Amino acid sequence: MLEQLSGLVIHLIQSAGYLGIFVLMVLNSTAIPIPSEVTLPFAGFLANQGSLSLVFIIIAGILGDLVGSITGYLIGYFLEENLLLTLIKKYGKFILVTEHDYQKITGWIKKHGVPVVFVGKMAPGVKSFVAVAAGITRVNFTKFLISNVLAALIYVSAVSYFGFYLGSKWNTLGTYFRKFELIIIVLIIFALLGYINYKLKIIKFRKQK
């Protein structure tokens, strides 16, 4: 299935250019399992070959991510939680989200707040659903928007440039990107641990007062 999706992603970018990138990123950020790990690096590769501009790729990617994330947030905010859980139980396999994933992501956000949204937007397997989860948990919209834009700026720029840098080594992208994903996961773990440590220090300080 992933190979078929990857083929469709590549075909759409080749035929529709920046609009294709925008649409794919909108879908990816609205809990539709369109692999941005293929969309952005391949677009970056095309920029290396002179077919597209890296700057416009990044702009289209960020705008698409933002529109999709806002849509996902509104879906989570206005949809009844019981209905959403029912839909996940029935159709979650089609968007690669299980009830366990739902409980885990929403639990993280309830416990740690906006920082989870920020790192979640850059985490493989989480970033597609985190906007919906933010809406479900009623994260402050302004804070959600700011964290989303910052995360998209970092993620879209880095992953697009990754594809641009590889250039003619496109065939080796899969191997390199698995290593890149591992680095992202490690950074996310350290970021969460740092945030939790910071929170614990605040709580301890308040108790001492």
C-alpha positions in Angstrom: 0.0 0.0 0.0 2.8 2.4 0.9 4.5 1.8 -2.4 1.2 2.5 -4.3 0.8 5.7 -2.3 4.4 6.7 -2.9 3.8 6.2 -6.7 0.7 8.4 -6.6 2.5 11.1 -4.6 5.4 11.2 -7.1 3.0 11.3 -10.1 1.0 14.1 -8.6 4.0 16.2 -7.9 5.4 15.6 -11.4 2.1 16.6 -13.0 0.8 19.4 -10.7 4.0 20.8 -9.2 3.5 23.2 -6.3 -0.2 22.7 -6.2 0.3 19.0 -5.9 2.7 19.5 -3.0 0.1 21.8 -1.3 -2.7 19.3 -1.7 -0.6 16.4 -0.5 0.5 18.3 2.6 -3.1 19.4 3.3 -4.2 15.7 3.2 -1.3 14.6 5.3 -2.1 17.1 8.1 -5.8 16.1 8.1 -5.1 12.6 9.3 -5.0 11.1 5.7 -1.9 8.8 5.5 -0.2 10.5 2.6 3.6 10.1 3.3 5.2 13.5 3.6 8.4 11.5 3.9 8.0 10.9 0.1 6.3 14.2 -0.9 8.9 16.6 0.4 12.2 14.8 -0.4 11.0 14.0 -4.0 10.0 17.7 -4.4 13.5 18.6 -3.2 15.0 16.2 -5.7 13.1 17.9 -8.5 14.4 21.3 -7.3 17.9 19.9 -7.5 17.2 18.9 -11.1 15.9 22.4 -11.9 12.2 21.4 -12.4 11.0 23.3 -9.2 12.2 26.0 -6.9 13.2 24.8 -3.4 11.9 28.1 -1.9 8.5 27.7 -3.4 8.4 24.0 -2.4 8.9 25.0 1.2 6.3 27.7 1.0 3.8 25.3 -0.6 4.6 22.6 2.0 4.2 25.0 5.0 0.9 26.5 3.6 -0.5 23.0 2.9 0.5 21.8 6.4 -1.1 24.8 8.0 -4.4 24.5 6.1 -4.5 20.8 6.8 -3.7 21.2 10.5 -6.4 23.9 10.9 -8.9 21.6 9.2 -7.8 18.7 11.5 -8.0 20.9 14.6 -11.6 22.0 13.7 -12.6 18.4 13.0 -11.4 17.4 16.4 -12.9 20.4 18.1 -16.4 20.2 16.7 -16.9 16.4 16.3 -18.3 14.5 19.3 -15.6 12.4 20.9 -17.8 9.3 21.0 -18.5 9.7 17.3 -14.8 10.1 16.6 -13.9 7.0 18.6 -16.6 5.0 16.7 -15.2 6.2 13.4 -11.6 5.3 14.5 -12.8 1.8 15.5 -14.5 1.2 12.2 -12.2 3.0 9.7 -9.0 3.7 11.7 -7.1 1.1 9.7 -7.6 3.2 6.6 -5.9 6.2 8.1 -3.4 4.2 10.2 -4.8 5.3 13.5 -6.0 2.9 16.2 -8.0 3.5 19.4 -4.7 3.0 21.3 -3.0 5.7 19.2 -5.9 8.0 19.9 -5.7 7.5 23.7 -2.0 7.8 23.7 -1.7 11.0 21.7 -4.6 12.8 23.4 -3.2 11.6 26.8 0.1 13.2 26.0 -1.5 16.5 25.0 -3.7 16.6 28.1 -0.7 16.0 30.3 2.0 18.1 28.6 0.1 20.6 26.4 1.3 22.5 23.4 4.9 21.1 23.4 3.5 17.7 22.4 1.8 19.4 19.4 5.1 21.0 18.4 7.2 17.8 18.5 4.3 15.7 17.3 4.2 17.7 14.1 7.7 16.4 13.3 7.3 12.8 14.6 6.8 9.9 12.2 3.5 8.2 12.9 2.1 11.0 15.0 2.2 14.2 12.8 -0.8 13.2 10.7 -3.2 12.9 13.7 -1.8 15.4 16.1 -3.8 18.3 14.8 -7.1 16.4 15.3 -5.9 15.4 18.8 -5.2 19.0 19.6 -8.8 20.0 18.6 -10.2 17.1 20.7 -8.3 18.2 23.8 -9.2 21.9 23.3 -5.6 23.2 23.0 -5.6 27.0 22.8 -6.0 27.8 19.1 -3.5 30.6 19.0 -0.8 28.5 20.8 -1.7 25.6 18.5 -1.3 27.8 15.4 2.1 29.2 16.6 3.5 25.8 17.5 2.2 24.3 14.2 3.8 27.0 12.0 7.2 26.7 13.8 7.1 23.0 13.5 6.1 23.1 9.9 8.9 25.6 9.1 11.5 23.3 10.6 10.2 20.0 9.3 9.2 21.1 5.8 12.5 23.0 5.3 14.7 20.2 6.6 13.0 17.4 4.8 12.8 19.3 1.5 16.4 20.3 1.7 17.2 16.6 2.4 15.8 15.6 -0.9 17.6 18.6 -2.6 20.9 17.6 -1.1 20.7 14.0 -2.2 20.0 15.0 -5.8 21.0 12.2 -8.1 21.3 9.8 -5.1 17.4 9.7 -5.0 17.5 5.9 -5.2 19.3 5.8 -1.9 16.7 8.0 -0.2 14.9 5.3 1.6 18.1 4.1 3.5 19.1 7.7 4.4 15.7 8.7 5.5 15.3 5.8 7.9 18.4 7.2 9.6 16.9 10.7 9.5 13.7 9.5 11.1 15.8 7.9 13.9 17.5 11.2 14.6 14.1 12.9 14.7 12.7 10.4 17.2 15.8 10.7 19.4 15.5 14.5 19.4 11.8 14.3 20.2 12.5 12.0 23.2 15.1 14.4 24.5 12.8 17.4 24.0 9.9 15.7 25.9 12.3 14.6 28.7 13.6 18.2 29.0 10.1 19.6 29.1 8.9 17.1 31.7 12.0 17.9 33.8 11.2 21.6 33.5 7.7 21.0 34.6 8.8 18.9 37.6 11.2 21.7 38.7 8.4 24.2 38.6 6.1 22.0 40.6 8.9 21.4 43.2 9.6 25.1 43.4 5.9 25.9 44.0 5.7 23.3 46.7 8.8 24.8 48.4 7.1 28.3 48.4 
